[in-house]
Amino acid sequence: MAKRRWNGESGTYRFALRIFGPAQLRPHDAVTPVTEADEARETQLHETLERVQRPDGSSYVVTKR
C-alpha cells in the first residue's frame, strides 16, 4: 500500500489553525537580542518556505518548489 502524504486537512490541524493562526516566524524585540543562529535560521526559513493565500483570505506555509 502506498504511503499517504499528510496534506493538512486533518481535523486536528484545522482546529489548531483556528486557535493559533498560520505559522509565523519568531518575533524579536529589544529584550531578546538576535543571535547569528537566529539570523541563519530565519534566512533558511525564508529560503525554503513561502506563505500561500487561499481565495477565502486564509493563508498557510508550504515548502518552495
mmCIF file of the N, C-alpha and C atoms, coordinates in Angstrom:
data_MODEL
# 
_entry.id   MODEL 
# 
loop_
_atom_site.group_PDB 
_atom_site.id 
_atom_site.type_symbol 
_atom_site.label_atom_id 
_atom_site.label_alt_id 
_atom_site.label_comp_id 
_atom_site.label_asym_id 
_atom_site.label_entity_id 
_atom_site.label_seq_id 
_atom_site.pdbx_PDB_ins_code 
_atom_site.Cartn_x 
_atom_site.Cartn_y 
_atom_site.Cartn_z 
_atom_site.occupancy 
_atom_site.B_iso_or_equiv 
_atom_site.pdbx_formal_charge 
_atom_site.auth_seq_id 
_atom_site.auth_comp_id 
_atom_site.auth_asym_id 
_atom_site.auth_atom_id 
_atom_site.pdbx_PDB_model_num 
ATOM 1   N N  . MET A 1 1  ? 0.840   -1.179 0.000  1.00 0.00 ? 1  MET A N  1 
ATOM 2   C CA . MET A 1 1  ? 0.000   0.000  0.000  1.00 0.00 ? 1  MET A CA 1 
ATOM 3   C C  . MET A 1 1  ? 0.887   1.245  0.000  1.00 0.00 ? 1  MET A C  1 
ATOM 4   N N  . ALA A 1 2  ? 0.519   2.211  -0.800 1.00 0.00 ? 2  ALA A N  1 
ATOM 5   C CA . ALA A 1 2  ? 1.294   3.447  -0.896 1.00 0.00 ? 2  ALA A CA 1 
ATOM 6   C C  . ALA A 1 2  ? 1.149   4.266  0.386  1.00 0.00 ? 2  ALA A C  1 
ATOM 7   N N  . LYS A 1 3  ? 2.238   4.881  0.784  1.00 0.00 ? 3  LYS A N  1 
ATOM 8   C CA . LYS A 1 3  ? 2.220   5.716  1.971  1.00 0.00 ? 3  LYS A CA 1 
ATOM 9   C C  . LYS A 1 3  ? 1.472   7.011  1.665  1.00 0.00 ? 3  LYS A C  1 
ATOM 10  N N  . ARG A 1 4  ? 0.501   7.351  2.517  1.00 0.00 ? 4  ARG A N  1 
ATOM 11  C CA . ARG A 1 4  ? -0.288  8.565  2.299  1.00 0.00 ? 4  ARG A CA 1 
ATOM 12  C C  . ARG A 1 4  ? 0.490   9.787  2.766  1.00 0.00 ? 4  ARG A C  1 
ATOM 13  N N  . ARG A 1 5  ? 0.439   10.829 1.979  1.00 0.00 ? 5  ARG A N  1 
ATOM 14  C CA . ARG A 1 5  ? 1.067   12.090 2.373  1.00 0.00 ? 5  ARG A CA 1 
ATOM 15  C C  . ARG A 1 5  ? 0.086   12.902 3.189  1.00 0.00 ? 5  ARG A C  1 
ATOM 16  N N  . TRP A 1 6  ? 0.598   13.558 4.217  1.00 0.00 ? 6  TRP A N  1 
ATOM 17  C CA . TRP A 1 6  ? -0.257  14.420 5.018  1.00 0.00 ? 6  TRP A CA 1 
ATOM 18  C C  . TRP A 1 6  ? -0.461  15.713 4.249  1.00 0.00 ? 6  TRP A C  1 
ATOM 19  N N  . ASN A 1 7  ? -1.700  16.146 4.120  1.00 0.00 ? 7  ASN A N  1 
ATOM 20  C CA . ASN A 1 7  ? -1.992  17.335 3.329  1.00 0.00 ? 7  ASN A CA 1 
ATOM 21  C C  . ASN A 1 7  ? -2.544  18.490 4.151  1.00 0.00 ? 7  ASN A C  1 
ATOM 22  N N  . GLY A 1 8  ? -2.557  18.391 5.465  1.00 0.00 ? 8  GLY A N  1 
ATOM 23  C CA . GLY A 1 8  ? -3.029  19.490 6.293  1.00 0.00 ? 8  GLY A CA 1 
ATOM 24  C C  . GLY A 1 8  ? -4.529  19.583 6.397  1.00 0.00 ? 8  GLY A C  1 
ATOM 25  N N  . GLU A 1 9  ? -5.247  18.537 6.024  1.00 0.00 ? 9  GLU A N  1 
ATOM 26  C CA . GLU A 1 9  ? -6.698  18.573 6.048  1.00 0.00 ? 9  GLU A CA 1 
ATOM 27  C C  . GLU A 1 9  ? -7.287  17.859 7.261  1.00 0.00 ? 9  GLU A C  1 
ATOM 28  N N  . SER A 1 10 ? -6.460  17.449 8.204  1.00 0.00 ? 10 SER A N  1 
ATOM 29  C CA . SER A 1 10 ? -6.976  16.731 9.365  1.00 0.00 ? 10 SER A CA 1 
ATOM 30  C C  . SER A 1 10 ? -7.769  17.678 10.259 1.00 0.00 ? 10 SER A C  1 
ATOM 31  N N  . GLY A 1 11 ? -8.673  17.112 11.018 1.00 0.00 ? 11 GLY A N  1 
ATOM 32  C CA . GLY A 1 11 ? -9.480  17.913 11.933 1.00 0.00 ? 11 GLY A CA 1 
ATOM 33  C C  . GLY A 1 11 ? -8.641  18.592 12.989 1.00 0.00 ? 11 GLY A C  1 
ATOM 34  N N  . THR A 1 12 ? -7.618  17.908 13.475 1.00 0.00 ? 12 THR A N  1 
ATOM 35  C CA . THR A 1 12 ? -6.737  18.489 14.485 1.00 0.00 ? 12 THR A CA 1 
ATOM 36  C C  . THR A 1 12 ? -6.009  19.707 13.934 1.00 0.00 ? 12 THR A C  1 
ATOM 37  N N  . TYR A 1 13 ? -5.533  19.608 12.703 1.00 0.00 ? 13 TYR A N  1 
ATOM 38  C CA . TYR A 1 13 ? -4.825  20.728 12.076 1.00 0.00 ? 13 TYR A CA 1 
ATOM 39  C C  . TYR A 1 13 ? -5.761  21.926 11.915 1.00 0.00 ? 13 TYR A C  1 
ATOM 40  N N  . ARG A 1 14 ? -6.963  21.694 11.418 1.00 0.00 ? 14 ARG A N  1 
ATOM 41  C CA . ARG A 1 14 ? -7.916  22.801 11.221 1.00 0.00 ? 14 ARG A CA 1 
ATOM 42  C C  . ARG A 1 14 ? -8.277  23.445 12.550 1.00 0.00 ? 14 ARG A C  1 
ATOM 43  N N  . PHE A 1 15 ? -8.450  22.627 13.598 1.00 0.00 ? 15 PHE A N  1 
ATOM 44  C CA . PHE A 1 15 ? -8.767  23.150 14.921 1.00 0.00 ? 15 PHE A CA 1 
ATOM 45  C C  . PHE A 1 15 ? -7.622  24.019 15.441 1.00 0.00 ? 15 PHE A C  1 
ATOM 46  N N  . ALA A 1 16 ? -6.396  23.510 15.338 1.00 0.00 ? 16 ALA A N  1 
ATOM 47  C CA . ALA A 1 16 ? -5.230  24.271 15.804 1.00 0.00 ? 16 ALA A CA 1 
ATOM 48  C C  . ALA A 1 16 ? -5.058  25.555 15.006 1.00 0.00 ? 16 ALA A C  1 
ATOM 49  N N  . LEU A 1 17 ? -5.344  25.508 13.717 1.00 0.00 ? 17 LEU A N  1 
ATOM 50  C CA . LEU A 1 17 ? -5.214  26.695 12.879 1.00 0.00 ? 17 LEU A CA 1 
ATOM 51  C C  . LEU A 1 17 ? -6.181  27.784 13.321 1.00 0.00 ? 17 LEU A C  1 
ATOM 52  N N  . ARG A 1 18 ? -7.383  27.405 13.743 1.00 0.00 ? 18 ARG A N  1 
ATOM 53  C CA . ARG A 1 18 ? -8.359  28.391 14.233 1.00 0.00 ? 18 ARG A CA 1 
ATOM 54  C C  . ARG A 1 18 ? -7.872  29.070 15.508 1.00 0.00 ? 18 ARG A C  1 
ATOM 55  N N  . ILE A 1 19 ? -7.202  28.306 16.364 1.00 0.00 ? 19 ILE A N  1 
ATOM 56  C CA . ILE A 1 19 ? -6.741  28.858 17.637 1.00 0.00 ? 19 ILE A CA 1 
ATOM 57  C C  . ILE A 1 19 ? -5.454  29.651 17.466 1.00 0.00 ? 19 ILE A C  1 
ATOM 58  N N  . PHE A 1 20 ? -4.466  29.064 16.796 1.00 0.00 ? 20 PHE A N  1 
ATOM 59  C CA . PHE A 1 20 ? -3.134  29.656 16.723 1.00 0.00 ? 20 PHE A CA 1 
ATOM 60  C C  . PHE A 1 20 ? -2.886  30.487 15.475 1.00 0.00 ? 20 PHE A C  1 
ATOM 61  N N  . GLY A 1 21 ? -3.706  30.329 14.442 1.00 0.00 ? 21 GLY A N  1 
ATOM 62  C CA . GLY A 1 21 ? -3.486  31.043 13.189 1.00 0.00 ? 21 GLY A CA 1 
ATOM 63  C C  . GLY A 1 21 ? -2.375  30.393 12.387 1.00 0.00 ? 21 GLY A C  1 
ATOM 64  N N  . PRO A 1 22 ? -2.012  30.994 11.263 1.00 0.00 ? 22 PRO A N  1 
ATOM 65  C CA . PRO A 1 22 ? -0.970  30.407 10.420 1.00 0.00 ? 22 PRO A CA 1 
ATOM 66  C C  . PRO A 1 22 ? 0.402   30.477 11.092 1.00 0.00 ? 22 PRO A C  1 
ATOM 67  N N  . ALA A 1 23 ? 1.295   29.641 10.633 1.00 0.00 ? 23 ALA A N  1 
ATOM 68  C CA . ALA A 1 23 ? 2.651   29.614 11.189 1.00 0.00 ? 23 ALA A CA 1 
ATOM 69  C C  . ALA A 1 23 ? 3.324   30.966 11.005 1.00 0.00 ? 23 ALA A C  1 
ATOM 70  N N  . GLN A 1 24 ? 4.085   31.382 11.988 1.00 0.00 ? 24 GLN A N  1 
ATOM 71  C CA . GLN A 1 24 ? 4.781   32.663 11.919 1.00 0.00 ? 24 GLN A CA 1 
ATOM 72  C C  . GLN A 1 24 ? 6.231   32.463 12.325 1.00 0.00 ? 24 GLN A C  1 
ATOM 73  N N  . LEU A 1 25 ? 7.073   33.335 11.821 1.00 0.00 ? 25 LEU A N  1 
ATOM 74  C CA . LEU A 1 25 ? 8.466   33.328 12.249 1.00 0.00 ? 25 LEU A CA 1 
ATOM 75  C C  . LEU A 1 25 ? 8.555   33.969 13.624 1.00 0.00 ? 25 LEU A C  1 
ATOM 76  N N  . ARG A 1 26 ? 9.569   33.595 14.360 1.00 0.00 ? 26 ARG A N  1 
ATOM 77  C CA . ARG A 1 26 ? 9.740   34.078 15.728 1.00 0.00 ? 26 ARG A CA 1 
ATOM 78  C C  . ARG A 1 26 ? 9.980   35.586 15.749 1.00 0.00 ? 26 ARG A C  1 
ATOM 79  N N  . PRO A 1 27 ? 9.180   36.338 16.501 1.00 0.00 ? 27 PRO A N  1 
ATOM 80  C CA . PRO A 1 27 ? 9.412   37.779 16.602 1.00 0.00 ? 27 PRO A CA 1 
ATOM 81  C C  . PRO A 1 27 ? 10.573  38.083 17.557 1.00 0.00 ? 27 PRO A C  1 
ATOM 82  N N  . HIS A 1 28 ? 11.303  39.123 17.271 1.00 0.00 ? 28 HIS A N  1 
ATOM 83  C CA . HIS A 1 28 ? 12.399  39.552 18.139 1.00 0.00 ? 28 HIS A CA 1 
ATOM 84  C C  . HIS A 1 28 ? 12.075  40.944 18.665 1.00 0.00 ? 28 HIS A C  1 
ATOM 85  N N  . ASP A 1 29 ? 12.506  41.203 19.853 1.00 0.00 ? 29 ASP A N  1 
ATOM 86  C CA . ASP A 1 29 ? 12.318  42.535 20.420 1.00 0.00 ? 29 ASP A CA 1 
ATOM 87  C C  . ASP A 1 29 ? 13.615  42.991 21.083 1.00 0.00 ? 29 ASP A C  1 
ATOM 88  N N  . ALA A 1 30 ? 13.572  44.142 21.719 1.00 0.00 ? 30 ALA A N  1 
ATOM 89  C CA . ALA A 1 30 ? 14.780  44.710 22.320 1.00 0.00 ? 30 ALA A CA 1 
ATOM 90  C C  . ALA A 1 30 ? 15.285  43.872 23.495 1.00 0.00 ? 30 ALA A C  1 
ATOM 91  N N  . VAL A 1 31 ? 14.398  43.137 24.146 1.00 0.00 ? 31 VAL A N  1 
ATOM 92  C CA . VAL A 1 31 ? 14.789  42.335 25.300 1.00 0.00 ? 31 VAL A CA 1 
ATOM 93  C C  . VAL A 1 31 ? 15.564  41.092 24.867 1.00 0.00 ? 31 VAL A C  1 
ATOM 94  N N  . THR A 1 32 ? 15.190  40.523 23.722 1.00 0.00 ? 32 THR A N  1 
ATOM 95  C CA . THR A 1 32 ? 15.841  39.315 23.219 1.00 0.00 ? 32 THR A CA 1 
ATOM 96  C C  . THR A 1 32 ? 16.741  39.691 22.051 1.00 0.00 ? 32 THR A C  1 
ATOM 97  N N  . PRO A 1 33 ? 18.056  39.735 22.256 1.00 0.00 ? 33 PRO A N  1 
ATOM 98  C CA . PRO A 1 33 ? 18.937  40.096 21.145 1.00 0.00 ? 33 PRO A CA 1 
ATOM 99  C C  . PRO A 1 33 ? 18.948  39.008 20.072 1.00 0.00 ? 33 PRO A C  1 
ATOM 100 N N  . VAL A 1 34 ? 19.126  39.418 18.835 1.00 0.00 ? 34 VAL A N  1 
ATOM 101 C CA . VAL A 1 34 ? 19.164  38.488 17.710 1.00 0.00 ? 34 VAL A CA 1 
ATOM 102 C C  . VAL A 1 34 ? 20.565  37.900 17.615 1.00 0.00 ? 34 VAL A C  1 
ATOM 103 N N  . THR A 1 35 ? 20.652  36.584 17.664 1.00 0.00 ? 35 THR A N  1 
ATOM 104 C CA . THR A 1 35 ? 21.948  35.913 17.562 1.00 0.00 ? 35 THR A CA 1 
ATOM 105 C C  . THR A 1 35 ? 22.200  35.509 16.110 1.00 0.00 ? 35 THR A C  1 
ATOM 106 N N  . GLU A 1 36 ? 23.435  35.124 15.825 1.00 0.00 ? 36 GLU A N  1 
ATOM 107 C CA . GLU A 1 36 ? 23.765  34.664 14.472 1.00 0.00 ? 36 GLU A CA 1 
ATOM 108 C C  . GLU A 1 36 ? 22.984  33.406 14.123 1.00 0.00 ? 36 GLU A C  1 
ATOM 109 N N  . ALA A 1 37 ? 22.766  32.546 15.111 1.00 0.00 ? 37 ALA A N  1 
ATOM 110 C CA . ALA A 1 37 ? 21.990  31.319 14.876 1.00 0.00 ? 37 ALA A CA 1 
ATOM 111 C C  . ALA A 1 37 ? 20.547  31.658 14.503 1.00 0.00 ? 37 ALA A C  1 
ATOM 112 N N  . ASP A 1 38 ? 19.973  32.669 15.180 1.00 0.00 ? 38 ASP A N  1 
ATOM 113 C CA . ASP A 1 38 ? 18.611  33.098 14.854 1.00 0.00 ? 38 ASP A CA 1 
ATOM 114 C C  . ASP A 1 38 ? 18.540  33.648 13.433 1.00 0.00 ? 38 ASP A C  1 
ATOM 115 N N  . GLU A 1 39 ? 19.521  34.465 13.062 1.00 0.00 ? 39 GLU A N  1 
ATOM 116 C CA . GLU A 1 39 ? 19.537  35.034 11.712 1.00 0.00 ? 39 GLU A CA 1 
ATOM 117 C C  . GLU A 1 39 ? 19.682  33.946 10.657 1.00 0.00 ? 39 GLU A C  1 
ATOM 118 N N  . ALA A 1 40 ? 20.542  32.956 10.927 1.00 0.00 ? 40 ALA A N  1 
ATOM 119 C CA . ALA A 1 40 ? 20.730  31.853 9.981  1.00 0.00 ? 40 ALA A CA 1 
ATOM 120 C C  . ALA A 1 40 ? 19.455  31.039 9.841  1.00 0.00 ? 40 ALA A C  1 
ATOM 121 N N  . ARG A 1 41 ? 18.787  30.779 10.960 1.00 0.00 ? 41 ARG A N  1 
ATOM 122 C CA . ARG A 1 41 ? 17.532  30.017 10.923 1.00 0.00 ? 41 ARG A CA 1 
ATOM 123 C C  . ARG A 1 41 ? 16.467  30.779 10.143 1.00 0.00 ? 41 ARG A C  1 
ATOM 124 N N  . GLU A 1 42 ? 16.342  32.065 10.406 1.00 0.00 ? 42 GLU A N  1 
ATOM 125 C CA . GLU A 1 42 ? 15.343  32.880 9.716  1.00 0.00 ? 42 GLU A CA 1 
ATOM 126 C C  . GLU A 1 42 ? 15.623  32.933 8.215  1.00 0.00 ? 42 GLU A C  1 
ATOM 127 N N  . THR A 1 43 ? 16.885  33.075 7.841  1.00 0.00 ? 43 THR A N  1 
ATOM 128 C CA . THR A 1 43 ? 17.260  33.079 6.426  1.00 0.00 ? 43 THR A CA 1 
ATOM 129 C C  . THR A 1 43 ? 16.897  31.755 5.776  1.00 0.00 ? 43 THR A C  1 
ATOM 130 N N  . GLN A 1 44 ? 17.194  30.655 6.464  1.00 0.00 ? 44 GLN A N  1 
ATOM 131 C CA . GLN A 1 44 ? 16.865  29.337 5.921  1.00 0.00 ? 44 GLN A CA 1 
ATOM 132 C C  . GLN A 1 44 ? 15.351  29.182 5.750  1.00 0.00 ? 44 GLN A C  1 
ATOM 133 N N  . LEU A 1 45 ? 14.577  29.638 6.723  1.00 0.00 ? 45 LEU A N  1 
ATOM 134 C CA . LEU A 1 45 ? 13.120  29.541 6.623  1.00 0.00 ? 45 LEU A CA 1 
ATOM 135 C C  . LEU A 1 45 ? 12.595  30.350 5.442  1.00 0.00 ? 45 LEU A C  1 
ATOM 136 N N  . HIS A 1 46 ? 13.115  31.559 5.265  1.00 0.00 ? 46 HIS A N  1 
ATOM 137 C CA . HIS A 1 46 ? 12.663  32.395 4.152  1.00 0.00 ? 46 HIS A CA 1 
ATOM 138 C C  . HIS A 1 46 ? 13.055  31.805 2.806  1.00 0.00 ? 46 HIS A C  1 
ATOM 139 N N  . GLU A 1 47 ? 14.176  31.090 2.765  1.00 0.00 ? 47 GLU A N  1 
ATOM 140 C CA . GLU A 1 47 ? 14.620  30.484 1.507  1.00 0.00 ? 47 GLU A CA 1 
ATOM 141 C C  . GLU A 1 47 ? 13.866  29.203 1.178  1.00 0.00 ? 47 GLU A C  1 
ATOM 142 N N  . THR A 1 48 ? 13.359  28.501 2.188  1.00 0.00 ? 48 THR A N  1 
ATOM 143 C CA . THR A 1 48 ? 12.738  27.197 1.940  1.00 0.00 ? 48 THR A CA 1 
ATOM 144 C C  . THR A 1 48 ? 11.221  27.188 2.069  1.00 0.00 ? 48 THR A C  1 
ATOM 145 N N  . LEU A 1 49 ? 10.640  28.198 2.697  1.00 0.00 ? 49 LEU A N  1 
ATOM 146 C CA . LEU A 1 49 ? 9.192   28.230 2.898  1.00 0.00 ? 49 LEU A CA 1 
ATOM 147 C C  . LEU A 1 49 ? 8.581   29.464 2.253  1.00 0.00 ? 49 LEU A C  1 
ATOM 148 N N  . GLU A 1 50 ? 7.320   29.345 1.865  1.00 0.00 ? 50 GLU A N  1 
ATOM 149 C CA . GLU A 1 50 ? 6.595   30.511 1.363  1.00 0.00 ? 50 GLU A CA 1 
ATOM 150 C C  . GLU A 1 50 ? 5.170   30.478 1.886  1.00 0.00 ? 50 GLU A C  1 
ATOM 151 N N  . ARG A 1 51 ? 4.600   31.645 2.082  1.00 0.00 ? 51 ARG A N  1 
ATOM 152 C CA . ARG A 1 51 ? 3.229   31.772 2.560  1.00 0.00 ? 51 ARG A CA 1 
ATOM 153 C C  . ARG A 1 51 ? 2.306   31.840 1.344  1.00 0.00 ? 51 ARG A C  1 
ATOM 154 N N  . VAL A 1 52 ? 1.274   31.006 1.355  1.00 0.00 ? 52 VAL A N  1 
ATOM 155 C CA . VAL A 1 52 ? 0.315   30.942 0.257  1.00 0.00 ? 52 VAL A CA 1 
ATOM 156 C C  . VAL A 1 52 ? -1.034  31.394 0.790  1.00 0.00 ? 52 VAL A C  1 
ATOM 157 N N  . GLN A 1 53 ? -1.734  32.207 0.010  1.00 0.00 ? 53 GLN A N  1 
ATOM 158 C CA . GLN A 1 53 ? -3.034  32.697 0.439  1.00 0.00 ? 53 GLN A CA 1 
ATOM 159 C C  . GLN A 1 53 ? -4.130  32.062 -0.402 1.00 0.00 ? 53 GLN A C  1 
ATOM 160 N N  . ARG A 1 54 ? -5.130  31.533 0.276  1.00 0.00 ? 54 ARG A N  1 
ATOM 161 C CA . ARG A 1 54 ? -6.277  30.927 -0.390 1.00 0.00 ? 54 ARG A CA 1 
ATOM 162 C C  . ARG A 1 54 ? -7.229  32.024 -0.852 1.00 0.00 ? 54 ARG A C  1 
ATOM 163 N N  . PRO A 1 55 ? -8.154  31.688 -1.765 1.00 0.00 ? 55 PRO A N  1 
ATOM 164 C CA . PRO A 1 55 ? -9.132  32.680 -2.225 1.00 0.00 ? 55 PRO A CA 1 
ATOM 165 C C  . PRO A 1 55 ? -9.993  33.251 -1.093 1.00 0.00 ? 55 PRO A C  1 
ATOM 166 N N  . ASP A 1 56 ? -10.190 32.476 -0.013 1.00 0.00 ? 56 ASP A N  1 
ATOM 167 C CA . ASP A 1 56 ? -11.008 32.975 1.099  1.00 0.00 ? 56 ASP A CA 1 
ATOM 168 C C  . ASP A 1 56 ? -10.234 33.904 2.034  1.00 0.00 ? 56 ASP A C  1 
ATOM 169 N N  . GLY A 1 57 ? -8.955  34.135 1.752  1.00 0.00 ? 57 GLY A N  1 
ATOM 170 C CA . GLY A 1 57 ? -8.150  35.055 2.545  1.00 0.00 ? 57 GLY A CA 1 
ATOM 171 C C  . GLY A 1 57 ? -7.278  34.387 3.588  1.00 0.00 ? 57 GLY A C  1 
ATOM 172 N N  . SER A 1 58 ? -7.524  33.121 3.892  1.00 0.00 ? 58 SER A N  1 
ATOM 173 C CA . SER A 1 58 ? -6.679  32.421 4.860  1.00 0.00 ? 58 SER A CA 1 
ATOM 174 C C  . SER A 1 58 ? -5.335  32.100 4.213  1.00 0.00 ? 58 SER A C  1 
ATOM 175 N N  . SER A 1 59 ? -4.329  31.903 5.028  1.00 0.00 ? 59 SER A N  1 
ATOM 176 C CA . SER A 1 59 ? -3.005  31.622 4.483  1.00 0.00 ? 59 SER A CA 1 
ATOM 177 C C  . SER A 1 59 ? -2.386  30.432 5.194  1.00 0.00 ? 59 SER A C  1 
ATOM 178 N N  . TYR A 1 60 ? -1.400  29.838 4.545  1.00 0.00 ? 60 TYR A N  1 
ATOM 179 C CA . TYR A 1 60 ? -0.671  28.713 5.104  1.00 0.00 ? 60 TYR A CA 1 
ATOM 180 C C  . TYR A 1 60 ? 0.732   28.720 4.537  1.00 0.00 ? 60 TYR A C  1 
ATOM 181 N N  . VAL A 1 61 ? 1.629   27.964 5.158  1.00 0.00 ? 61 VAL A N  1 
ATOM 182 C CA . VAL A 1 61 ? 3.032   27.938 4.763  1.00 0.00 ? 61 VAL A CA 1 
ATOM 183 C C  . VAL A 1 61 ? 3.326   26.607 4.086  1.00 0.00 ? 61 VAL A C  1 
ATOM 184 N N  . VAL A 1 62 ? 4.011   26.671 2.938  1.00 0.00 ? 62 VAL A N  1 
ATOM 185 C CA . VAL A 1 62 ? 4.391   25.465 2.201  1.00 0.00 ? 62 VAL A CA 1 
ATOM 186 C C  . VAL A 1 62 ? 5.869   25.553 1.836  1.00 0.00 ? 62 VAL A C  1 
ATOM 187 N N  . THR A 1 63 ? 6.430   24.401 1.504  1.00 0.00 ? 63 THR A N  1 
ATOM 188 C CA . THR A 1 63 ? 7.815   24.348 1.050  1.00 0.00 ? 63 THR A CA 1 
ATOM 189 C C  . THR A 1 63 ? 7.895   24.861 -0.379 1.00 0.00 ? 63 THR A C  1 
ATOM 190 N N  . LYS A 1 64 ? 8.891   25.716 -0.651 1.00 0.00 ? 64 LYS A N  1 
ATOM 191 C CA . LYS A 1 64 ? 9.076   26.209 -2.016 1.00 0.00 ? 64 LYS A CA 1 
ATOM 192 C C  . LYS A 1 64 ? 9.502   25.066 -2.912 1.00 0.00 ? 64 LYS A C  1 
ATOM 193 N N  . ARG A 1 65 ? 9.076   25.114 -4.155 1.00 0.00 ? 65 ARG A N  1 
ATOM 194 C CA . ARG A 1 65 ? 9.454   24.064 -5.112 1.00 0.00 ? 65 ARG A CA 1 
ATOM 195 C C  . ARG A 1 65 ? 10.609  24.509 -5.953 1.00 0.00 ? 65 ARG A C  1 
# 
